[in-house]
Amino acid sequence: MSLTLTDQDKATLRTAAYGAVSLLAAADATGKPHKVATNGSIALASATGPIGHVLAAKTKDIDLNGKSVAELADHVLPALTAAMTLLKQQDPAEADNFRNTVIIAIEAATQTHEGRPSPTLADMTRKITEALDAA
């Protein structure tokens, strides 16, 4: 199958992926959200295939506005579900690629902590995973 994405579809994918990393950085209570964001963003930039090309594009269409974690989650969690729904309809293999890419970014972001992620990061990871799997 091939992937045909509109500019809005691409914006949704980027908002979802980079938003997941931003949610983790915003929820980080250790005082090192920059490490969370950096490690997660590097993982996203390392994606391959059509998803990798979408995520690597230099654009300003990522919607990560919000004055709180809750407001950010209101944009990002539905975008994750919408991205998965769109990709499953067009190309299930790319849906898997996108999901795996986001999961790897989450793992990279949360590995900045010694040992296990904090309860806050673990809970946000669960919410992100549920949003990916809701499609």
PAVEX-986701 format. One line per field, with one value per atom (N, C-alpha, C): residue number from 0; atom name; residue in one letter; x, y, z. Coordinates in nm, 3 decimals. Example, Ala and Ser with C-alpha at 12.3 -4.5 7.8 and 13.67 -1.06 7.14 Angstrom:
2
n: [0 0 0 1 1 1]
atom: [N CA C N CA C]
res: [A A A S S S]
X: [1.319 1.230 1.320 1.285 1.367 1.290]
Y: [-0.569 -0.450 -0.330 -0.225 -0.106 0.003]
Z: [0.780 0.780 0.780 0.708 0.714 0.787]
This chain:
135
n: [0 0 0 1 1 1 2 2 2 3 3 3 4 4 4 5 5 5 6 6 6 7 7 7 8 8 8 9 9 9 10 10 10 11 11 11 12 12 12 13 13 13 14 14 14 15 15 15 16 16 16 17 17 17 18 18 18 19 19 19 20 20 20 21 21 21 22 22 22 23 23 23 24 24 24 25 25 25 26 26 26 27 27 27 28 28 28 29 29 29 30 30 30 31 31 31 32 32 32 33 33 33 34 34 34 35 35 35 36 36 36 37 37 37 38 38 38 39 39 39 40 40 40 41 41 41 42 42 42 43 43 43 44 44 44 45 45 45 46 46 46 47 47 47 48 48 48 49 49 49 50 50 50 51 51 51 52 52 52 53 53 53 54 54 54 55 55 55 56 56 56 57 57 57 58 58 58 59 59 59 60 60 60 61 61 61 62 62 62 63 63 63 64 64 64 65 65 65 66 66 66 67 67 67 68 68 68 69 69 69 70 70 70 71 71 71 72 72 72 73 73 73 74 74 74 75 75 75 76 76 76 77 77 77 78 78 78 79 79 79 80 80 80 81 81 81 82 82 82 83 83 83 84 84 84 85 85 85 86 86 86 87 87 87 88 88 88 89 89 89 90 90 90 91 91 91 92 92 92 93 93 93 94 94 94 95 95 95 96 96 96 97 97 97 98 98 98 99 99 99 100 100 100 101 101 101 102 102 102 103 103 103 104 104 104 105 105 105 106 106 106 107 107 107 108 108 108 109 109 109 110 110 110 111 111 111 112 112 112 113 113 113 114 114 114 115 115 115 116 116 116 117 117 117 118 118 118 119 119 119 120 120 120 121 121 121 122 122 122 123 123 123 124 124 124 125 125 125 126 126 126 127 127 127 128 128 128 129 129 129 130 130 130 131 131 131 132 132 132 133 133 133 134 134 134]
atom: [N CA C N CA C N CA C N CA C N CA C N CA C N CA C N CA C N CA C N CA C N CA C N CA C N CA C N CA C N CA C N CA C N CA C N CA C N CA C N CA C N CA C N CA C N CA C N CA C N CA C N CA C N CA C N CA C N CA C N CA C N CA C N CA C N CA C N CA C N CA C N CA C N CA C N CA C N CA C N CA C N CA C N CA C N CA C N CA C N CA C N CA C N CA C N CA C N CA C N CA C N CA C N CA C N CA C N CA C N CA C N CA C N CA C N CA C N CA C N CA C N CA C N CA C N CA C N CA C N CA C N CA C N CA C N CA C N CA C N CA C N CA C N CA C N CA C N CA C N CA C N CA C N CA C N CA C N CA C N CA C N CA C N CA C N CA C N CA C N CA C N CA C N CA C N CA C N CA C N CA C N CA C N CA C N CA C N CA C N CA C N CA C N CA C N CA C N CA C N CA C N CA C N CA C N CA C N CA C N CA C N CA C N CA C N CA C N CA C N CA C N CA C N CA C N CA C N CA C N CA C N CA C N CA C N CA C N CA C N CA C N CA C N CA C N CA C N CA C N CA C N CA C N CA C N CA C N CA C N CA C N CA C N CA C N CA C N CA C N CA C]
res: [M M M S S S L L L T T T L L L T T T D D D Q Q Q D D D K K K A A A T T T L L L R R R T T T A A A A A A Y Y Y G G G A A A V V V S S S L L L L L L A A A A A A A A A D D D A A A T T T G G G K K K P P P H H H K K K V V V A A A T T T N N N G G G S S S I I I A A A L L L A A A S S S A A A T T T G G G P P P I I I G G G H H H V V V L L L A A A A A A K K K T T T K K K D D D I I I D D D L L L N N N G G G K K K S S S V V V A A A E E E L L L A A A D D D H H H V V V L L L P P P A A A L L L T T T A A A A A A M M M T T T L L L L L L K K K Q Q Q Q Q Q D D D P P P A A A E E E A A A D D D N N N F F F R R R N N N T T T V V V I I I I I I A A A I I I E E E A A A A A A T T T Q Q Q T T T H H H E E E G G G R R R P P P S S S P P P T T T L L L A A A D D D M M M T T T R R R K K K I I I T T T E E E A A A L L L D D D A A A A A A]
X: [0.084 0.000 0.088 0.031 0.107 0.039 0.115 0.069 0.047 -0.075 -0.107 -0.156 -0.072 -0.103 -0.119 -0.224 -0.243 -0.151 -0.140 -0.061 -0.118 -0.251 -0.314 -0.283 -0.283 -0.247 -0.105 -0.013 0.126 0.138 0.063 0.064 0.012 -0.089 -0.143 -0.039 0.031 0.135 0.247 0.290 0.397 0.351 0.230 0.176 0.167 0.122 0.108 0.244 0.339 0.469 0.547 0.566 0.642 0.563 0.433 0.349 0.364 0.381 0.401 0.529 0.634 0.760 0.741 0.670 0.645 0.564 0.467 0.389 0.479 0.570 0.662 0.753 0.802 0.888 0.811 0.687 0.605 0.570 0.558 0.521 0.642 0.762 0.882 0.902 0.910 0.923 1.067 1.162 1.300 1.377 1.317 1.387 1.478 1.464 1.546 1.460 1.357 1.270 1.343 1.452 1.527 1.591 1.633 1.691 1.582 1.465 1.352 1.320 1.307 1.272 1.380 1.505 1.616 1.622 1.620 1.630 1.510 1.392 1.274 1.276 1.318 1.323 1.428 1.541 1.643 1.588 1.513 1.453 1.354 1.273 1.179 1.252 1.358 1.435 1.508 1.519 1.586 1.490 1.364 1.264 1.295 1.251 1.275 1.143 1.153 1.035 0.955 0.836 0.752 0.728 0.712 0.692 0.816 0.932 1.055 1.065 1.023 1.026 0.929 0.812 0.714 0.767 0.823 0.871 0.996 1.074 1.198 1.175 1.057 1.030 1.038 1.100 1.112 0.990 0.895 0.771 0.735 0.635 0.583 0.438 0.399 0.259 0.228 0.323 0.301 0.225 0.111 0.025 0.052 0.141 0.173 0.144 0.037 -0.002 -0.073 -0.056 -0.122 -0.047 -0.120 -0.057 -0.038 -0.086 -0.073 -0.056 -0.018 -0.007 -0.144 -0.249 -0.384 -0.421 -0.390 -0.422 -0.340 -0.214 -0.129 -0.184 -0.224 -0.282 -0.410 -0.486 -0.610 -0.582 -0.463 -0.424 -0.359 -0.270 -0.181 -0.248 -0.319 -0.376 -0.476 -0.567 -0.653 -0.575 -0.466 -0.384 -0.319 -0.276 -0.218 -0.319 -0.441 -0.546 -0.581 -0.593 -0.625 -0.515 -0.391 -0.279 -0.285 -0.309 -0.317 -0.435 -0.548 -0.666 -0.638 -0.582 -0.548 -0.451 -0.345 -0.243 -0.294 -0.376 -0.431 -0.519 -0.592 -0.678 -0.597 -0.483 -0.404 -0.296 -0.226 -0.113 -0.082 -0.136 -0.116 0.031 0.118 0.261 0.316 0.273 0.317 0.253 0.134 0.073 0.160 0.207 0.297 0.428 0.480 0.604 0.587 0.475 0.450 0.438 0.361 0.344 0.480 0.556 0.688 0.780 0.775 0.857 0.823 0.694 0.652 0.691 0.673 0.709 0.860 0.940 1.085 1.122 1.055 1.081 1.046 0.937 0.897 1.003 1.047 1.149 1.278 1.317 1.439 1.424 1.308 1.284 1.286 1.230 1.221 1.347 1.440 1.565 1.663 1.624 1.711 1.716 1.629 1.621 1.691 1.752 1.816 1.706 1.720 1.621 1.492 1.382 1.250 1.203 1.112 1.055 0.974 0.963 0.882 0.737 0.657 0.516 0.444 0.481 0.418 0.451 0.577 0.616 0.556 0.550 0.490 0.342 0.272 0.130 0.112 0.196 0.184 0.216 0.314 0.346 0.225 0.156 0.037 -0.071 -0.092 -0.193 -0.158 -0.032 0.012 -0.010 0.028 0.010 -0.137 -0.221 -0.366 -0.421 -0.372 -0.418 -0.374 -0.254 -0.207 -0.292 -0.331 -0.403 -0.554 -0.604 -0.749 -0.804 -0.717 -0.762 -0.803]
Y: [-0.118 0.000 0.124 0.234 0.358 0.458 0.553 0.652 0.784 0.837 0.964 1.056 1.152 1.239 1.383 1.447 1.590 1.667 1.796 1.878 1.871 1.867 1.856 1.721 1.614 1.482 1.483 1.543 1.550 1.632 1.740 1.823 1.743 1.662 1.578 1.477 1.415 1.318 1.383 1.500 1.570 1.618 1.670 1.714 1.596 1.483 1.364 1.316 1.299 1.243 1.339 1.462 1.558 1.600 1.595 1.625 1.521 1.395 1.290 1.317 1.357 1.389 1.514 1.612 1.735 1.707 1.617 1.579 1.520 1.434 1.375 1.481 1.572 1.678 1.767 1.798 1.883 1.813 1.682 1.605 1.564 1.594 1.552 1.636 1.569 1.637 1.641 1.592 1.585 1.714 1.807 1.930 1.919 1.812 1.793 1.769 1.852 1.828 1.844 1.923 1.939 1.808 1.725 1.594 1.502 1.507 1.428 1.469 1.600 1.650 1.619 1.636 1.611 1.464 1.375 1.232 1.184 1.229 1.190 1.245 1.370 1.432 1.366 1.329 1.258 1.125 1.055 0.929 0.952 1.058 1.087 1.123 1.199 1.239 1.121 1.012 0.892 0.796 0.833 0.747 0.730 0.618 0.588 0.569 0.551 0.529 0.657 0.645 0.764 0.843 0.774 0.841 0.923 0.867 0.939 1.067 1.063 1.182 1.289 1.246 1.341 1.406 1.325 1.377 1.464 1.440 1.515 1.650 1.671 1.796 1.916 2.021 2.146 2.232 2.230 2.307 2.377 2.459 2.528 2.491 2.372 2.332 2.244 2.229 2.146 2.228 2.176 2.247 2.196 2.264 2.224 2.339 2.411 2.520 2.467 2.536 2.500 2.559 2.607 2.667 2.567 2.447 2.342 2.208 2.110 1.974 1.928 1.963 1.923 1.981 2.110 2.171 2.109 2.079 2.014 1.875 1.803 1.669 1.675 1.782 1.797 1.804 1.849 1.852 1.720 1.672 1.563 1.426 1.394 1.259 1.231 1.325 1.299 1.293 1.370 1.366 1.229 1.168 1.034 0.933 0.940 0.848 0.875 1.004 1.039 0.993 1.009 0.966 0.815 0.740 0.594 0.553 0.618 0.587 0.612 0.728 0.763 0.664 0.633 0.543 0.400 0.353 0.217 0.206 0.313 0.311 0.307 0.377 0.388 0.282 0.254 0.162 0.107 -0.011 -0.066 -0.081 -0.106 -0.118 0.017 0.125 0.257 0.295 0.245 0.266 0.201 0.079 0.011 0.087 0.138 0.215 0.340 0.410 0.530 0.496 0.392 0.352 0.315 0.234 0.195 0.315 0.408 0.529 0.609 0.626 0.702 0.627 0.496 0.416 0.425 0.417 0.429 0.568 0.670 0.807 0.819 0.757 0.759 0.689 0.573 0.499 0.579 0.642 0.724 0.842 0.903 1.020 0.982 0.869 0.832 0.764 0.729 0.668 0.770 0.896 0.998 0.989 0.909 0.896 0.769 0.776 0.659 0.560 0.438 0.337 0.356 0.335 0.343 0.488 0.511 0.645 0.679 0.807 0.851 0.808 0.804 0.769 0.862 0.988 1.084 1.051 1.021 0.984 0.850 0.757 0.626 0.643 0.729 0.751 0.820 0.918 0.985 0.888 0.801 0.698 0.609 0.571 0.488 0.561 0.688 0.766 0.777 0.799 0.808 0.675 0.566 0.433 0.402 0.438 0.416 0.495 0.619 0.699 0.638 0.586 0.518 0.395 0.323 0.197 0.215 0.338 0.362 0.356 0.364 0.364 0.225]
Z: [0.000 0.000 0.000 -0.044 -0.041 0.050 0.094 0.188 0.116 0.121 0.061 0.173 0.209 0.322 0.276 0.326 0.303 0.398 0.377 0.467 0.609 0.620 0.752 0.816 0.738 0.791 0.846 0.772 0.816 0.945 0.952 1.074 1.193 1.171 1.278 1.325 1.231 1.267 1.347 1.303 1.374 1.511 1.519 1.648 1.743 1.693 1.777 1.829 1.740 1.780 1.869 1.823 1.903 2.027 2.017 2.134 2.243 2.205 2.305 2.385 2.316 2.383 2.470 2.418 2.495 2.621 2.612 2.730 2.838 2.796 2.893 2.955 2.873 2.926 3.023 2.989 3.076 3.207 3.203 3.323 3.406 3.358 3.429 3.555 3.667 3.796 3.846 3.768 3.815 3.790 3.718 3.687 3.566 3.488 3.368 3.244 3.225 3.109 2.976 2.973 2.849 2.805 2.900 2.863 2.808 2.869 2.821 2.677 2.655 2.522 2.419 2.458 2.365 2.325 2.422 2.390 2.309 2.343 2.267 2.125 2.110 1.977 1.888 1.946 1.868 1.816 1.900 1.857 1.743 1.751 1.643 1.515 1.527 1.409 1.345 1.417 1.366 1.297 1.288 1.224 1.075 1.021 0.880 0.807 0.677 0.595 0.577 0.522 0.501 0.631 0.741 0.870 0.906 0.884 0.911 0.830 0.704 0.620 0.673 0.715 0.770 0.897 0.985 1.113 1.097 0.994 0.973 0.905 0.849 0.778 0.872 0.825 0.903 0.873 0.964 0.946 1.076 1.067 1.185 1.209 1.165 1.175 1.295 1.386 1.504 1.607 1.652 1.748 1.888 1.959 2.096 2.193 2.166 2.253 2.376 2.484 2.609 2.725 2.822 2.939 3.051 3.030 3.133 3.064 3.142 3.088 3.037 3.110 3.069 2.933 2.911 2.782 2.670 2.698 2.598 2.565 2.668 2.648 2.566 2.580 2.502 2.352 2.313 2.171 2.129 2.214 2.174 2.177 2.283 2.292 2.179 2.145 2.029 1.897 1.888 1.765 1.750 1.860 1.853 1.800 1.851 1.805 1.659 1.624 1.485 1.389 1.429 1.344 1.321 1.426 1.412 1.325 1.342 1.262 1.114 1.084 0.947 0.886 0.959 0.905 0.889 0.983 0.970 0.846 0.812 0.694 0.565 0.564 0.441 0.427 0.537 0.528 0.668 0.699 0.834 0.873 0.778 0.810 0.858 0.796 0.840 0.973 0.999 1.131 1.238 1.211 1.303 1.318 1.207 1.210 1.297 1.281 1.360 1.508 1.540 1.680 1.742 1.671 1.721 1.738 1.645 1.654 1.779 1.806 1.925 2.052 2.053 2.171 2.197 2.093 2.109 2.161 2.110 2.158 2.307 2.347 2.488 2.573 2.527 2.601 2.610 2.500 2.500 2.595 2.594 2.680 2.828 2.862 3.003 3.054 2.967 3.011 3.066 3.068 3.123 3.275 3.332 3.476 3.523 3.637 3.695 3.736 3.692 3.729 3.652 3.722 3.659 3.646 3.549 3.538 3.663 3.691 3.804 3.782 3.888 3.870 3.772 3.772 3.681 3.536 3.508 3.371 3.331 3.424 3.395 3.359 3.432 3.404 3.269 3.238 3.109 2.995 3.015 2.915 2.891 2.998 2.985 2.903 2.930 2.859 2.710 2.681 2.541 2.470 2.535 2.476 2.454 2.550 2.533 2.416 2.398 2.286 2.152 2.147 2.026 1.994 2.098 2.081 2.071 2.085 2.082 1.939 1.841 1.700 1.656]
